[in-house]
Amino acid sequence: MDIFLTLVILVLALVGFVSELLPPDIIALSVTVLLMICGLVTPEEGMSGFSNSATVTVMAMFILSAGIAKTGVIQIIRDFLVRWGGKTSRRQIFTLGILVGPISAFINNTAVLAIFLPIVEDWCRKQKRSPSKLLIPLSYISILGGMMTLVGTSTNILASGLSEQLGYRTFTIFEFSKASICMFLFGLAYLSICAPYLLPNRKTNNDSFAQDYGLRDYVSELVITPQSSLVGETLNNSGIQRKFDLDVLELLRDKVRFAQPLADKILQAGDVLVVRSSREDLLKIREERGLDLFADVKFNQNSLESFLSSEEEKIGEVLILSNSRLIGTTLKEIRFRQRYNATVLAVRRGSELVKGPLGRVPLRFGDLLLLQGPKQSFIGLQTTRELLVLEQRDVEMLRQDKAWISVIIGLSVIGLSAFNIMPIVVSAWAGVIALILTKCLRPGEIYGAIRWDIIFLLAGLIPFGIAMRNSGTTTWIAENLVSIGGELPGYWVLVFFFVITSIFTEIISNNASVVLMLPIAVEVAQALDLNPFSAMFAVTFAASNSYLSPIGYQTNTMVYGPGGYKFTDFARVGAPLTLSLMFLAPWLIVVFYGL
């Protein structure tokens, strides 16, 4: 009965992950609560995910990554990238690889991508090159680099913690570096040679946001007539921005431009309002409030962008990050304009522009927002953990005088763990304290550095692994797999687990696939008298390799909008890489770790 109940909950969890009705971390926590209600885990076991060494270590690594990033260590490498990157896609991808890969091995790869994304965007803009030629390789390189050490991704740390729970030892920090370095070099060679032919020029990056986002289609001019009911009113009192899908960007009066804030500006006859709105709402407001609508905006695509920018105003792109509180809300609900002092002109989701009233469209992780507002607002946005501004950060905001201190602390954390002087969880938190004491990181910045969605996801998934073992579900699945494929050679058993885990990673998430598949792989390995560590490595490598879709791995989602990609672009480049690693990774595991 327990096995049946566990399988039912497993199916419900899979349906939840696939349907995306709720965020993955909420689904994981819901599963934990359901397991406790059904008596499949005790309350202590249900809450054990929050105190698990893997969860606590991942939390520390997020803080360490943020502390190193705050000191501008990675920005120092920017000049090397620009100087030696060259002008061909092959050389640029290779240069990105030798820089980003090793960094991703020691700093969380989502943090690395958040730093390099604006650098690569700016690099492409200066070279008049489409970022779609480089951003998928940037994501894949960060994934391949993250596999090279224990601390490269949360998946590796979780797999190490599960190994300990299953009665084996934890992984050392360079345990699977030999195999993963070989995979990284193979992946980099493939991306450098083949990706330029497979990647599209999906986004023009011609220095014109107006053309990329089709601004002319929904940026218009409204003239306040003498008969308009808006005469003598302020924008705030009129309520037109709340009632209609309309944002007033600027006000023109006698050839004088007035930028935001405009809420308390008293309107006069003859004023021209530059607005972002749909044609339907423009027609409604014209009839209701007595306005004249210019048939065509008087500026073309290039001059429109110049018109919306000035010495004080600018337009730019920002990316919604995975831990943002904006996800699932609408622009109107969060009062975006008032909160960030900037107006959303357009929303890009992959290669598509979001249609309909922007104020009522639920936002998603990976959405790219085109903003217009004061330049000071963009500086303020660089400090928020909700959004990533796709332009290089101001050097003044970084503590570059402490860069060498943060590097020493990071190397000390790795060295203490590598030489078994202390466990990684202890050295990582010692590093966090050292960053604070040396003022590389301020105490208040700790909480913003942690990816709470990942922490809650891990805390919710770990009890599910306990329930599968307690109920006998893991053993039952393993016995059935052994009866079906028990005659397969050990190499093909590893290939099988690599394939199944890769599929689960694309459907649910990398961490969820490890929790589900790693205990099963160990049970099968024991039954077939195979090396259990080889089975665990096959699952761990597969879970960290997601190249077929923009939703399988967080770094893929982060480049989805900025690259203007279609869903199939990832599969076109990622399918050959996945198929190659499917056979290469198990072979390397056999060579280096044995069967």
Backbone torsions as a table, in degrees:
resi	resn	phi	psi	omega
1	MET	NA	-41.6	179.4
2	ASP	-63.0	-38.0	179.4
3	ILE	-63.9	-45.7	180.0
4	PHE	-60.6	-44.7	-178.9
5	LEU	-64.5	-40.0	178.4
6	THR	-64.9	-40.7	179.1
7	LEU	-65.5	-37.6	177.6
8	VAL	-62.5	-44.7	179.2
9	ILE	-65.3	-37.2	176.6
10	LEU	-60.2	-45.4	179.2
11	VAL	-62.4	-43.9	178.8
12	LEU	-60.8	-39.9	178.8
13	ALA	-64.7	-43.4	179.3
14	LEU	-62.5	-41.9	178.0
15	VAL	-61.8	-41.3	178.9
16	GLY	-63.6	-43.6	179.3
17	PHE	-64.0	-43.5	-176.5
18	VAL	-69.8	-42.8	-176.1
19	SER	-73.8	-21.6	-179.1
20	GLU	57.6	33.9	176.7
21	LEU	-66.5	-32.3	177.8
22	LEU	-133.0	158.7	174.8
23	PRO	-60.6	149.8	-176.9
24	PRO	-55.5	-38.8	-178.5
25	ASP	-66.4	-35.4	178.3
26	ILE	-70.1	-37.4	176.8
27	ILE	-62.9	-44.0	-179.8
28	ALA	-61.7	-43.4	178.3
29	LEU	-66.6	-36.7	178.3
30	SER	-63.5	-40.0	177.4
31	VAL	-62.3	-41.3	178.7
32	THR	-61.5	-44.7	179.0
33	VAL	-62.1	-42.7	179.6
34	LEU	-63.7	-38.9	178.2
35	LEU	-63.0	-39.7	179.1
36	MET	-69.6	-39.2	179.2
37	ILE	-63.2	-40.2	-178.6
38	CYS	-80.0	-4.3	178.5
39	GLY	77.1	15.6	179.7
40	LEU	-79.3	-22.3	171.0
41	VAL	-136.9	151.9	175.5
42	THR	-77.0	162.2	176.3
43	PRO	-55.6	-36.7	179.3
44	GLU	-65.4	-42.3	177.9
45	GLU	-68.1	-36.6	179.9
46	GLY	-64.0	-33.2	-179.7
47	MET	-95.0	-1.1	-175.8
48	SER	-65.6	-21.2	179.5
49	GLY	-61.7	-30.2	-178.8
50	PHE	-74.6	-23.7	180.0
51	SER	-106.1	1.0	-179.3
52	ASN	-63.3	142.4	-177.5
53	SER	-60.8	-32.8	179.2
54	ALA	-64.3	-45.9	179.9
55	THR	-62.5	-44.8	-178.0
56	VAL	-67.7	-36.9	178.6
57	THR	-67.2	-44.2	178.4
58	VAL	-59.3	-40.2	178.8
59	MET	-60.5	-44.8	179.5
60	ALA	-65.2	-38.3	-178.2
61	MET	-67.2	-33.8	175.3
62	PHE	-61.7	-42.7	-179.0
63	ILE	-67.9	-43.3	178.2
64	LEU	-60.0	-43.7	178.9
65	SER	-60.3	-43.2	180.0
66	ALA	-65.4	-40.3	-179.5
67	GLY	-63.2	-42.1	178.3
68	ILE	-66.9	-40.4	-179.6
69	ALA	-66.1	-36.4	-177.8
70	LYS	-64.7	-23.6	-179.4
71	THR	-89.4	1.6	174.2
72	GLY	75.9	20.8	-179.3
73	VAL	-59.5	-44.2	-175.8
74	ILE	-70.4	-33.2	179.7
75	GLN	-63.6	-25.6	178.7
76	ILE	-61.5	-30.2	-178.3
77	ILE	-76.7	-16.3	-176.6
78	ARG	-55.1	-44.8	-177.4
79	ASP	-62.5	-36.3	177.3
80	PHE	-64.0	-41.4	179.9
81	LEU	-61.5	-47.0	-178.8
82	VAL	-67.2	-38.1	-175.2
83	ARG	-72.9	-40.3	-172.7
84	TRP	-108.6	1.1	-177.5
85	GLY	-69.7	-25.1	179.0
86	GLY	74.0	-167.6	-176.0
87	LYS	-120.6	-3.6	177.3
88	THR	-98.9	149.5	-178.4
89	SER	-61.0	-39.6	-179.0
90	ARG	-59.7	-49.1	-178.5
91	ARG	-67.2	-38.1	-179.5
92	GLN	-64.7	-43.0	178.8
93	ILE	-65.1	-42.4	179.5
94	PHE	-63.2	-42.8	179.4
95	THR	-64.4	-41.6	175.1
96	LEU	-57.9	-41.6	-176.7
97	GLY	-62.7	-47.3	-176.7
98	ILE	-71.6	-15.5	176.2
99	LEU	-95.2	-51.5	-172.8
100	VAL	-75.1	-37.1	-177.1
101	GLY	-57.5	-57.0	179.7
102	PRO	-61.2	-35.4	177.7
103	ILE	-64.3	-41.9	-179.3
104	SER	-65.8	-20.0	178.8
105	ALA	-69.9	-22.1	-175.0
106	PHE	-121.8	-17.7	177.5
107	ILE	-119.7	138.7	-178.5
108	ASN	-47.5	129.2	-171.1
109	ASN	-66.8	-26.1	175.3
110	THR	-69.0	-34.8	176.7
111	ALA	-68.4	-39.7	178.3
112	VAL	-63.3	-43.6	-178.9
113	LEU	-65.0	-37.5	179.2
114	ALA	-61.5	-29.8	179.1
115	ILE	-82.4	-42.2	-175.4
116	PHE	-79.8	-22.8	-179.7
117	LEU	-56.7	-53.0	177.6
118	PRO	-62.9	-34.7	-180.0
119	ILE	-63.9	-46.2	-180.0
120	VAL	-67.6	-40.1	177.4
121	GLU	-58.2	-47.3	-179.4
122	ASP	-65.7	-39.2	177.6
123	TRP	-60.0	-46.8	179.1
124	CYS	-65.4	-39.1	-177.9
125	ARG	-63.2	-41.4	-179.5
126	LYS	-68.8	-30.5	-179.3
127	GLN	-93.7	5.0	-178.5
128	LYS	56.5	38.7	-177.9
129	ARG	-113.7	144.3	179.2
130	SER	-70.2	129.9	177.6
131	PRO	-66.1	-17.1	178.6
132	SER	-65.8	-15.3	177.0
133	LYS	-80.0	-14.1	-174.2
134	LEU	-125.0	-22.8	-169.6
135	LEU	-74.9	-38.2	174.1
136	ILE	-63.5	-46.8	173.9
137	PRO	-57.3	-37.8	177.8
138	LEU	-60.3	-44.6	179.2
139	SER	-64.4	-47.3	-177.7
140	TYR	-64.9	-37.5	178.0
141	ILE	-63.9	-40.9	179.3
142	SER	-65.8	-34.1	177.1
143	ILE	-68.1	-48.0	179.1
144	LEU	-61.8	-39.1	178.5
145	GLY	-67.7	-35.7	-178.8
146	GLY	-64.8	-20.4	-179.6
147	MET	-76.7	-15.2	-167.1
148	MET	-74.0	-18.7	177.1
149	THR	-137.2	169.1	178.8
150	LEU	-63.3	-35.2	-172.6
151	VAL	-92.9	4.5	-177.2
152	GLY	-66.7	-35.5	179.3
153	THR	-141.1	158.9	176.2
154	SER	-65.8	-26.8	-179.9
155	THR	-63.0	-44.1	179.3
156	ASN	-62.1	-43.7	-179.1
157	ILE	-65.9	-40.5	178.3
158	LEU	-63.4	-43.1	179.3
159	ALA	-61.5	-38.6	177.4
160	SER	-63.1	-42.7	178.0
161	GLY	-64.7	-38.9	178.2
162	LEU	-66.5	-35.8	177.0
163	SER	-59.3	-42.2	178.5
164	GLU	-66.0	-40.3	178.7
165	GLN	-62.7	-31.7	-178.4
166	LEU	-82.4	1.9	176.6
167	GLY	98.6	5.6	177.5
168	TYR	-104.4	178.7	179.5
169	ARG	-82.8	165.2	173.6
170	THR	-76.1	162.7	178.5
171	PHE	-79.4	145.3	172.3
172	THR	-78.8	164.6	-171.3
173	ILE	-65.1	-30.0	178.5
174	PHE	-113.5	25.8	-174.4
175	GLU	-55.0	-49.4	-176.8
176	PHE	-109.9	26.1	-178.8
177	SER	-66.4	-37.3	-176.7
178	LYS	-59.2	-49.9	-179.2
179	ALA	-68.7	-42.0	-174.9
180	SER	-72.3	-29.6	175.0
181	ILE	-65.5	-40.9	176.4
182	CYS	-61.7	-42.4	178.2
183	MET	-65.6	-38.1	178.3
184	PHE	-62.5	-45.9	-179.3
185	LEU	-64.0	-40.7	176.7
186	PHE	-62.8	-46.5	-179.7
187	GLY	-62.6	-39.8	179.3
188	LEU	-66.0	-40.8	177.7
189	ALA	-62.9	-44.2	178.6
190	TYR	-61.0	-47.7	-178.0
191	LEU	-65.2	-39.5	-178.7
192	SER	-66.7	-37.5	-175.7
193	ILE	-87.1	-45.6	-170.0
194	CYS	-96.4	-35.6	-173.6
195	ALA	-57.4	-39.3	179.7
196	PRO	-57.0	-30.2	179.1
197	TYR	-82.0	-27.1	-174.7
198	LEU	-92.0	-23.3	-175.9
199	LEU	-85.6	141.7	-178.6
200	PRO	-88.0	164.5	166.5
201	ASN	-88.5	71.6	-169.7
202	ARG	-76.6	-28.7	-177.4
203	LYS	-129.0	128.6	-169.9
204	THR	-68.5	-40.0	-176.5
205	ASN	50.6	53.2	-176.6
206	ASN	-100.6	30.5	-178.3
207	ASP	66.8	15.7	-178.4
208	SER	-129.9	98.4	172.9
209	PHE	-62.7	-33.9	-177.3
210	ALA	-57.7	-41.2	-179.7
211	GLN	-76.9	-43.2	-179.9
212	ASP	-59.4	-35.8	-176.4
213	TYR	-104.8	2.6	179.1
214	GLY	57.6	44.2	-173.5
215	LEU	-61.3	-28.8	-176.4
216	ARG	-62.7	-23.7	-178.6
217	ASP	-69.4	-23.0	-176.9
218	TYR	-142.4	18.0	167.5
219	VAL	-108.3	121.3	-172.8
220	SER	-136.2	173.3	177.7
221	GLU	-119.3	130.9	176.4
222	LEU	-114.8	134.8	178.6
223	VAL	-108.1	128.7	179.5
224	ILE	-81.4	114.2	179.7
225	THR	-80.4	160.8	177.9
226	PRO	-59.0	-26.8	-179.0
227	GLN	-87.3	-3.8	-175.4
228	SER	-67.1	142.2	177.4
229	SER	-72.1	-7.0	178.8
230	LEU	-82.1	-16.1	-178.7
231	VAL	-60.9	127.3	-180.0
232	GLY	87.0	-6.6	179.4
233	GLU	-99.4	162.7	170.1
234	THR	-98.1	158.9	178.2
235	LEU	-60.2	-36.4	-178.8
236	ASN	-64.4	-46.0	-178.7
237	ASN	-71.9	-30.8	-177.2
238	SER	-67.9	-30.8	178.0
239	GLY	72.7	11.1	-175.6
240	ILE	-67.9	-28.9	-179.8
241	GLN	-77.4	-21.8	177.0
242	ARG	-86.3	-36.1	-175.2
243	LYS	-78.5	-37.9	-176.6
244	PHE	-110.8	161.7	173.1
245	ASP	-79.7	78.6	-171.7
246	LEU	-146.5	135.4	173.8
247	ASP	-126.3	127.8	176.1
248	VAL	-86.7	118.3	-176.7
249	LEU	-89.1	-43.1	-179.0
250	GLU	-150.9	162.5	176.2
251	LEU	-125.4	130.3	178.0
252	LEU	-110.1	127.8	179.7
253	ARG	-139.9	112.6	179.9
254	ASP	53.1	47.4	177.1
255	LYS	67.8	9.5	176.2
256	VAL	-102.5	132.7	-178.6
257	ARG	-96.3	133.6	175.2
258	PHE	-119.1	123.4	180.0
259	ALA	-99.4	-179.4	178.1
260	GLN	-62.1	147.8	3.4
261	PRO	-84.0	140.6	-177.5
262	LEU	-119.7	2.1	-171.6
263	ALA	-57.4	-35.3	-175.7
264	ASP	-104.3	13.2	178.8
265	LYS	-78.0	126.1	179.2
266	ILE	-78.0	125.7	-175.3
267	LEU	-82.4	147.2	-179.5
268	GLN	-128.5	159.3	175.5
269	ALA	-62.4	136.2	-178.5
270	GLY	93.7	-11.6	176.5
271	ASP	-63.2	142.2	176.2
272	VAL	-110.6	124.6	178.3
273	LEU	-102.3	121.2	172.2
274	VAL	-88.0	117.1	-170.8
275	VAL	-127.7	154.1	167.7
276	ARG	-106.3	122.4	-178.6
277	SER	-167.0	163.8	173.6
278	SER	-79.4	157.7	179.5
279	ARG	-62.1	-36.3	-178.9
280	GLU	-62.0	-45.6	-179.3
281	ASP	-70.7	-31.2	176.5
282	LEU	-62.9	-41.9	179.0
283	LEU	-66.6	-38.0	179.2
284	LYS	-64.2	-46.8	-177.0
285	ILE	-70.2	-30.8	177.3
286	ARG	-62.9	-43.8	-178.6
287	GLU	-72.1	-38.6	-173.5
288	GLU	-78.4	-37.7	-172.8
289	ARG	-112.5	5.1	174.4
290	GLY	69.7	62.7	180.0
291	LEU	-122.9	155.8	172.6
292	ASP	-101.7	135.7	-179.1
293	LEU	-110.1	121.6	175.8
294	PHE	-64.1	134.2	-178.7
295	ALA	-61.7	-39.4	177.7
296	ASP	-135.3	139.3	174.9
297	VAL	-63.5	138.8	-171.0
298	LYS	-75.9	-3.2	-179.3
299	PHE	-117.6	152.1	179.0
300	ASN	-86.8	-175.0	-173.6
301	GLN	-58.4	-46.4	-175.4
302	ASN	-72.4	-40.7	-179.1
303	SER	-73.0	-22.9	176.8
304	LEU	-62.1	-45.0	179.2
305	GLU	-63.8	-40.4	177.7
306	SER	-64.8	-36.4	-178.5
307	PHE	-65.6	-39.1	-177.9
308	LEU	-78.8	-8.2	178.4
309	SER	-113.2	152.3	178.1
310	SER	-156.8	-167.6	178.6
311	GLU	-64.2	-31.9	-178.5
312	GLU	-102.2	-24.1	-174.8
313	GLU	-108.5	155.8	175.5
314	LYS	-156.9	166.7	171.3
315	ILE	-121.6	148.0	-177.9
316	GLY	-164.5	171.7	-177.2
317	GLU	-106.0	141.6	173.2
318	VAL	-132.8	146.7	-176.7
319	LEU	-109.2	134.7	176.6
320	ILE	-79.4	120.7	-177.3
321	LEU	-84.5	165.2	-171.8
322	SER	-69.7	-24.3	179.6
323	ASN	-100.1	18.5	-177.0
324	SER	-76.9	140.1	175.7
325	ARG	-74.8	-6.7	179.4
326	LEU	-76.9	-20.9	-176.8
327	ILE	-62.4	128.8	179.0
328	GLY	88.7	-10.2	178.5
329	THR	-101.0	173.7	175.3
330	THR	-112.4	163.8	-179.7
331	LEU	-61.0	-36.3	179.9
332	LYS	-70.3	-40.3	-178.1
333	GLU	-62.5	-39.5	-176.9
334	ILE	-93.1	0.4	-178.6
335	ARG	50.6	60.0	-172.2
336	PHE	-56.7	-45.7	-176.2
337	ARG	-61.5	-41.9	-178.9
338	GLN	-72.0	-36.1	-176.4
339	ARG	-72.1	-41.9	-173.6
340	TYR	-111.3	0.3	-179.9
341	ASN	53.8	43.8	178.0
342	ALA	-151.7	153.2	-177.3
343	THR	-109.5	134.1	177.0
344	VAL	-81.8	117.0	179.1
345	LEU	-87.6	-34.2	-177.6
346	ALA	-160.5	160.3	177.9
347	VAL	-128.9	125.8	177.9
348	ARG	-108.6	135.2	177.1
349	ARG	-126.5	96.8	-172.2
350	GLY	70.1	-130.9	179.5
351	SER	-87.7	-6.6	-174.1
352	GLU	-101.5	142.0	170.9
353	LEU	-88.4	134.0	-179.3
354	VAL	-68.5	127.9	-179.6
355	LYS	-96.9	167.5	177.5
356	GLY	88.5	-179.3	-179.3
357	PRO	-62.1	113.8	-176.1
358	LEU	-62.1	-33.3	-177.3
359	GLY	-65.5	-18.0	-176.5
360	ARG	-115.8	14.1	179.3
361	VAL	-92.8	120.7	177.1
362	PRO	-61.7	132.0	-177.7
363	LEU	-83.6	151.4	-179.8
364	ARG	-126.3	159.5	171.3
365	PHE	-61.5	132.4	179.8
366	GLY	93.9	-8.8	176.4
367	ASP	-64.2	141.3	178.8
368	LEU	-108.4	120.5	-177.8
369	LEU	-103.2	131.6	172.3
370	LEU	-94.7	117.9	-174.1
371	LEU	-111.8	151.4	169.9
372	GLN	-129.9	131.4	-179.2
373	GLY	178.5	-178.1	178.8
374	PRO	-60.3	146.8	179.8
375	LYS	-61.1	-32.6	178.3
376	GLN	-63.8	-30.4	178.7
377	SER	-65.6	-37.6	179.3
378	PHE	-68.7	-34.1	175.5
379	ILE	-64.1	-41.5	177.4
380	GLY	-64.9	-36.0	-179.9
381	LEU	-65.5	-25.2	179.8
382	GLN	-68.4	-15.5	-179.3
383	THR	-97.3	-8.0	-177.9
384	THR	-85.5	148.9	176.7
385	ARG	-91.4	0.5	-178.4
386	GLU	-82.1	-35.0	-171.2
387	LEU	-133.9	150.2	175.4
388	LEU	-112.9	116.1	177.4
389	VAL	-77.0	125.2	-176.2
390	LEU	-85.2	58.8	170.9
391	GLU	-149.6	156.1	-175.6
392	GLN	-65.1	140.2	-176.5
393	ARG	-70.0	149.1	175.2
394	ASP	-65.1	131.7	-178.8
395	VAL	-59.7	-31.1	-177.9
396	GLU	-62.8	-22.2	-177.7
397	MET	-82.9	-8.6	-177.0
398	LEU	-103.8	148.6	-179.6
399	ARG	-95.7	68.0	-172.9
400	GLN	-67.2	-22.1	178.6
401	ASP	-68.7	-14.2	-179.5
402	LYS	-108.8	12.2	-177.7
403	ALA	-59.1	-45.1	-177.7
404	TRP	-65.2	-32.2	178.6
405	ILE	-66.3	-45.3	-178.7
406	SER	-64.5	-35.5	178.3
407	VAL	-65.7	-43.4	178.6
408	ILE	-61.7	-43.1	179.2
409	ILE	-63.2	-44.5	179.1
410	GLY	-61.6	-44.4	178.6
411	LEU	-65.4	-34.1	179.1
412	SER	-66.6	-40.9	178.1
413	VAL	-59.5	-45.5	-178.9
414	ILE	-68.4	-43.5	-178.3
415	GLY	-63.9	-43.2	180.0
416	LEU	-60.8	-36.8	178.8
417	SER	-77.6	-41.7	-176.3
418	ALA	-62.5	-36.2	-178.7
419	PHE	-95.2	15.8	175.5
420	ASN	56.6	30.3	176.3
421	ILE	-75.0	-36.4	174.3
422	MET	-154.6	156.1	179.2
423	PRO	-62.3	154.5	-177.5
424	ILE	-60.6	-34.8	-179.3
425	VAL	-64.4	-35.1	179.9
426	VAL	-75.3	-47.5	-178.6
427	SER	-64.6	-35.4	-180.0
428	ALA	-64.6	-45.1	-179.2
429	TRP	-73.3	-29.7	173.1
430	ALA	-63.9	-38.0	176.5
431	GLY	-64.4	-38.5	177.3
432	VAL	-60.0	-47.1	179.4
433	ILE	-62.5	-39.7	179.9
434	ALA	-64.2	-39.1	177.9
435	LEU	-62.1	-39.1	-179.7
436	ILE	-71.0	-44.9	-178.0
437	LEU	-64.3	-32.9	179.4
438	THR	-89.1	3.0	177.4
439	LYS	63.9	23.8	169.8
440	CYS	-70.7	-26.9	-178.9
441	LEU	-139.3	135.2	178.0
442	ARG	-84.9	147.9	-178.9
443	PRO	-54.1	-39.6	-177.9
444	GLY	-69.1	-15.3	-179.0
445	GLU	-85.6	-9.7	-177.9
446	ILE	-60.3	-48.1	-171.6
447	TYR	-69.4	-33.3	176.9
448	GLY	-73.8	-21.3	-178.8
449	ALA	-78.1	-24.3	-174.8
450	ILE	-79.9	132.7	174.1
451	ARG	-83.4	90.4	-174.4
452	TRP	-65.4	-27.9	177.8
453	ASP	-64.2	-38.8	177.7
454	ILE	-69.7	-40.5	179.8
455	ILE	-61.2	-46.4	179.9
456	PHE	-70.1	-32.0	176.0
457	LEU	-63.5	-47.4	178.9
458	LEU	-62.8	-45.4	-178.5
459	ALA	-62.5	-31.2	178.9
460	GLY	-81.9	-28.1	-177.0
461	LEU	-82.4	-35.6	-175.9
462	ILE	-57.6	-44.1	176.5
463	PRO	-62.1	-27.5	178.6
464	PHE	-66.7	-38.6	175.5
465	GLY	-62.3	-38.3	177.2
466	ILE	-63.5	-43.4	-179.2
467	ALA	-63.0	-38.9	179.5
468	MET	-64.8	-37.4	178.4
469	ARG	-74.7	-43.6	-178.6
470	ASN	-61.8	-38.3	-176.4
471	SER	-82.2	-10.8	-177.9
472	GLY	85.8	6.3	-178.3
473	THR	-64.7	-40.7	179.3
474	THR	-60.8	-46.1	179.9
475	THR	-64.3	-41.0	-179.3
476	TRP	-63.0	-44.7	178.8
477	ILE	-65.3	-42.9	-179.0
478	ALA	-63.0	-41.8	179.9
479	GLU	-62.8	-39.6	178.9
480	ASN	-68.4	-36.9	177.7
481	LEU	-67.1	-39.1	179.4
482	VAL	-65.3	-40.0	179.7
483	SER	-66.3	-29.5	-179.3
484	ILE	-82.0	-45.7	-173.5
485	GLY	-122.8	28.6	-176.0
486	GLY	-65.2	-20.8	-178.2
487	GLU	-88.7	-3.1	-179.2
488	LEU	-69.1	143.1	172.8
489	PRO	-61.6	156.8	-176.4
490	GLY	-56.9	-38.7	179.8
491	TYR	-58.2	-43.9	-177.3
492	TRP	-73.2	-24.7	172.7
493	VAL	-64.5	-43.3	177.4
494	LEU	-64.8	-39.8	176.4
495	VAL	-60.5	-43.5	179.6
496	PHE	-58.1	-48.2	-178.7
497	PHE	-68.8	-31.9	175.9
498	PHE	-63.8	-44.7	-178.5
499	VAL	-65.0	-49.3	-177.9
500	ILE	-62.5	-43.7	-179.8
501	THR	-65.1	-39.5	178.1
502	SER	-60.8	-40.9	178.8
503	ILE	-63.9	-46.2	179.0
504	PHE	-62.5	-36.6	179.5
505	THR	-61.8	-41.0	179.3
506	GLU	-70.2	-31.7	-176.2
507	ILE	-83.3	-45.7	-175.2
508	ILE	-109.6	-92.3	176.7
509	SER	-161.0	164.0	-178.2
510	ASN	-63.1	-43.6	-178.5
511	ASN	-68.7	-40.3	179.3
512	ALA	-64.7	-38.8	-179.0
513	SER	-67.2	-33.9	177.5
514	VAL	-66.6	-45.7	179.8
515	VAL	-60.3	-38.5	-177.3
516	LEU	-75.8	-46.2	-167.8
517	MET	-92.6	-29.5	-174.5
518	LEU	-62.6	-46.5	177.8
519	PRO	-63.3	-35.3	178.6
520	ILE	-66.3	-43.4	179.5
521	ALA	-60.9	-39.9	179.2
522	VAL	-64.9	-42.8	178.8
523	GLU	-61.4	-43.9	179.1
524	VAL	-64.9	-42.2	179.4
525	ALA	-60.6	-42.0	178.7
526	GLN	-63.4	-42.9	-178.5
527	ALA	-66.1	-32.1	-178.1
528	LEU	-97.7	5.6	179.4
529	ASP	60.0	43.4	176.4
530	LEU	-103.7	165.0	177.5
531	ASN	-68.3	115.0	-177.6
532	PRO	-63.5	-29.6	179.0
533	PHE	-68.1	-34.8	176.1
534	SER	-62.7	-41.4	178.0
535	ALA	-64.8	-42.0	179.4
536	MET	-64.8	-39.1	179.9
537	PHE	-66.6	-37.9	178.7
538	ALA	-60.8	-43.8	179.0
539	VAL	-67.1	-43.4	-177.9
540	THR	-64.3	-45.2	178.7
541	PHE	-61.8	-43.5	-178.0
542	ALA	-65.1	-39.2	-179.0
543	ALA	-67.5	-26.9	-179.3
544	SER	-89.0	-2.1	-178.8
545	ASN	-111.7	99.9	179.2
546	SER	-127.7	106.2	-174.9
547	TYR	-128.3	6.2	-171.3
548	LEU	-99.5	-14.2	-177.4
549	SER	-152.1	163.8	177.6
550	PRO	-79.9	-4.3	-175.8
551	ILE	-110.0	-6.9	-177.3
552	GLY	-74.2	-27.1	-177.1
553	TYR	-142.7	144.7	-171.3
554	GLN	-63.0	-36.0	-179.4
555	THR	-66.6	-32.8	176.6
556	ASN	-64.0	-42.0	179.1
557	THR	-64.6	-34.3	-178.1
558	MET	-66.8	-30.9	-179.3
559	VAL	-94.4	-6.4	-175.6
560	TYR	-57.8	-52.7	-179.8
561	GLY	-74.6	-51.1	-179.6
562	PRO	-56.8	-31.4	178.6
563	GLY	-85.6	-8.2	-177.3
564	GLY	62.1	33.5	-173.4
565	TYR	-79.5	156.3	165.7
566	LYS	-95.1	160.6	-178.3
567	PHE	-55.8	-39.7	-174.9
568	THR	-73.4	-16.6	179.4
569	ASP	-60.8	-36.5	-179.4
570	PHE	-67.7	-42.5	-179.6
571	ALA	-67.4	-36.2	-178.8
572	ARG	-60.8	-42.0	179.8
573	VAL	-85.8	-36.4	-171.8
574	GLY	-82.7	-26.1	-176.4
575	ALA	-62.6	-48.9	177.5
576	PRO	-60.9	-35.8	179.4
577	LEU	-67.7	-43.4	179.3
578	THR	-63.6	-44.7	179.6
579	LEU	-62.6	-39.1	179.7
580	SER	-66.3	-46.7	-179.1
581	LEU	-67.8	-25.9	179.1
582	MET	-57.3	-34.4	179.6
583	PHE	-101.4	-30.1	-178.6
584	LEU	-71.9	-45.7	-175.7
585	ALA	-60.6	-50.1	177.6
586	PRO	-59.6	-37.3	178.9
587	TRP	-64.0	-43.2	178.5
588	LEU	-64.3	-37.8	178.3
589	ILE	-62.6	-42.8	178.5
590	VAL	-63.3	-42.6	-177.6
591	VAL	-65.3	-45.5	-172.6
592	PHE	-90.5	-26.9	-173.2
593	TYR	-122.5	-13.7	175.3
594	GLY	79.0	169.3	177.9
595	LEU	-108.2	NA	NA
